[in-house]
Amino acid sequence: MNYRIFVGFISLAIIGILFLSVKTYKALGVLPASLNSLVELEKTHYFYDRYGARLHSTYQNHFNTTDIVELHEVPPFFIEALLASEDKNFMHHSGVDWGARTIALFENIKALRAVRGASTLSEQVLRIVIPRPRTLFSRWVEGFDAMRLEREASKSEILHFYINQVPFAAKRKGFKQAALYYFDRDFDTLSDKEMLALIVLIRSPRWYDPAKYKERLQIAIMKLANRLYKEKKIDKQTLASIEKEQLLSKKNELQINAEHFLSYVRKEANEKQAGQIYTTLDSHFQSKIQKILDTKLKSLESKNIQNGAVLVLDHHTNEVVAWVVAFAGQMRAFTSYDPIIIPRQPGSALKPFVYAAAMEKGWQATTLIEDAPLFEGVGTGTHGYKNYSNTHYGSVTLRDALGNSLNIPAVKAVGFVGVEPFMRFLKRFKIDSLNEHPDYYGDGIALGNAEISLLELTRAYATLARMGSYKDISIFANTAQKKESKRVLQEDIASLIGNILSDASSRTKEFGYNSILNFPHQTAIKTGTSTDHRDAWSVAYDDRYCIGAWFGNLDFSKMDRVTGASGPTDVLRMSFALLNENRALESLYLSPNLKKERQEIDEISRVKTVDDYVILRKTDAKEKNESALRVRSPSQNLLLAKDPRIADRYEYYTFEIDKKNDIRKVEWFLNDKLIATTKEVKYAWMVKSGKYKLVVKSQTEDENLTSESVFFEVF
């Protein structure tokens, strides 16, 4: 009987061993060809700012690919202390320290809890390479994987990988990143005590956090230092120095937070491009403006505002200088979203473009617009428009209407332009988010009921700052000169819009004489606040920089009456002061095509004399002198739509000039090419899609006449 029990016991043991062997074999991990190859596989790009400062974007990666320390750069003291703390038999075992495991097992059984571990550096490396649940079976399998690893990799390879990949708090990996994170210092500048602190922190970054548990960390450091002294790895003087030194934890106050910018850059980067990529970002301004934005949001936390964004462009080159995003409170759940590229309602920030389109069609800064109660039909009902202050000012000039951001004149201006033509006008500025039918937006588009992104809006204002010349933004260093410029607005109109937006006297009706919008240096600025205070905007430009700022909540919840003036404008003021503190400032460019004239206008049954700039419609000085021939059609900047009901070969548009006596010959030039010669003042042109410049030359008995250039576009 005893024999049968013995045989049965042996059989069960054999079956158990076989089962464990098979299970262990199946659980063994797939080891990499080399530890270094793991890091190389994860490398895509190294990103730097315009001055060579690395933009840290790798903390989310599984491996540290950027902050690498070579073994010959590591102080011998550090390696001795690391091995004494983590794996004193590292140079002698084959992956598993069985003696240490046995001692740890007995101590844990005695304490009835886990009080000691016995993982070798090789096993810890396996834990990084092949993450597993922390179970007894996982520890068992790790031992075999570690022995396999030691057969494939040298001790120096394993130690090098460990020093650069061991995890710390805040997703930092390796001792170089840890040194910057905990002490704001490079690894090679650390004192002996700071090195020991990092080694202790390996065990539990949370338990020994120097910012919270300095005394606990001090005890652990001295325990390790005393062990080194007993093992004669340091002398008594070094021990006393370590004990006496005050450990100062100083986290980097100017951490470069550029994750959203780099996410945008990655999408634009050539995937085949490897190695270092230098961007246009200025990490100094990025960090400083991040602090400005965070501080402002903190001051407004009672106003239910938790998100903000700031975009800074150097409008000379259209390079991105700063791309700043802030999250607070519950909105931290939205950190994967970038409010710089998410469309939101811009409110009144779109009005400068409404008036620019109206100026293109013939309005001047002195054009009178009636600011009176306005009701328009919407469906089967009516909608009443009103100004922010609920005040009506009667007849106002375009300058005052734009400067004071009056709503009713803006609605009338877009009515003059037309909603569909205005949408086409915005397309020139690469505002491409407006995908609905014009009827969907209606006249409310003048007040910003359409959704566009901060990137689109800031880029459009930068186009105004460049006097109507559009250029794509540059995010890669030394590429700005390769970007093509395209004129999308007449210089004189863009210049006049900037002049109005920088004129403090033009906004006194609604903002008063001492407005926050009155900057110490000439700056064109416009604010916007969307319906129900869900979005607050401020966009401005001076002679070099264009800055756009947005405040709101990414879950579309309402703010507590935060407006463009009360929220983001403060950030703009501080940002401009920062950007301009070390450079000579200039006034905004004023186009020579603008002529200041004194005009008498009828303002509510009384004559008022105003001095204002008038747009000269003839832009070429030579043509002004020579031209005595007026083109009646097409009109300047006409937008002409083809009729889909008419076959192309039957669709014509009539060019016409003023009739002159004794005309012998009329020559019609389209895009500098002679297309027809007639004896009549009219010419029927077969319509074709495209952008055109029309110049007409006529010959009479007494003189040769040339018209001004007339630009038009056919859709």
ZILIN-V582702 format. One line per field, one symbol per residue. ss: DSSP state (a for helix, b for strand, c for the rest). burial: b if it has 16 or more other ideal C-beta (glycine too) atoms within 10 Angstrom, else e. Layout:
ss: ???
burial: ???
This chain:
ss: caaaaaaaaaaaaaaaaaaaaaaaaaacccccccaaaaaaaaccbbbbcccccbccccccccccccccccaaaccaaaaaaaaaaacccccccccccaaaaaaaaaaaaaacccccccccaaaaaaaaaccccccaaaaaaaaaaaaaaaaaccaaaaaaaaaaacbcaaacbaaaaaaaaaacccaaaccaaaaaaaaaaccccccccccccaaaaaaaaaaaaaaaaacccccaaaaaaaaaccccccccccccccaaaaaaaaaaccccccbbbbbcccaaaaaaaaaaaaaaaaacaaacccbbbbbbbbccccbbbbbbbbbcaaaaaacccccccccbbcaaaaaaaaaaaaaacccccccbbbbccbbbbbccbbbbbccccccccbbbbaaaaaacccaaaaaaaaaaacaaaaaaaaaacccccccccaaaaaaaaaacccbbcaaaaaaaaaaaacccbbcccbcbcccaaacccbbcccaaaaaaaaaaaccaaaaaaaaccccccccccccbbbbbbcaaacbbbbbbbcccbbbbbbbbcccccccccccccccaaaaaaaaaaaaccccccccccccccbbbbbbbbbccccbbbbbbbbbcccccaaaaaaccbcbbbccccbbbcccccccaaacbbbbbbcccccccbbbbbbccbbbbbbcccbbbbbcccbbbbbbbbbbccccbbbbccbbbbbc
burial: eeeeeeeeeeeeeeeeeeeeeeeeeeeebebbeebeebbeeeebbbbbbbeeeebbbbeeeebbbbbebeeeebeeebeebbbbbbbbebeebebbbeebbeebeeeeeeeeeeeeebbbbbbbbbbbbbeeeeeeebbebbbbbbbbbbeebeeebbbbbbbbbbbbeeebbbbbbbbbbbbeeebeebebbbbbbbbbbbeebeebbbeeeeeebbebbbebbeebbeeebbeeebbeebeeeebebeeeeeebbbbbbbebbeeebeeeeeeebbbbbbbbbbbbbbebbbebbeebeebebbbbbbbbbbbebbbbbbbbbbbbeebeebeeebbbbbbbbbbbbbbbbbbbbbbbbebbbbbbbebeebeeeeeeeeeebebbeeeebebbbbbbbbbbbbbbbbbbbbebbbbebbbbbbebbbbebbeeeeeebebbbbbbbbbbbbbbbbbbbbbbbbbbbbbebbbbbeebeeeeeeebbbbbbbbbbbbbbbbbebbebbbeeeebbbbeebbbbbbbbbeebbbbbbbbbbbbbbbbbbbbbbeeebbeebbbbbbbbbbbbbbbebbbeeeeeeebeebebbeeeeeeeeeeeeeeeeebbbbeeebeeeeeeebebebeebebbbbeeeeeeeeeeebebebebeebeebeebbbbbeeeeeeeeeebebebebeeeebebbbbbbeeeeebbbbbbbbbbe
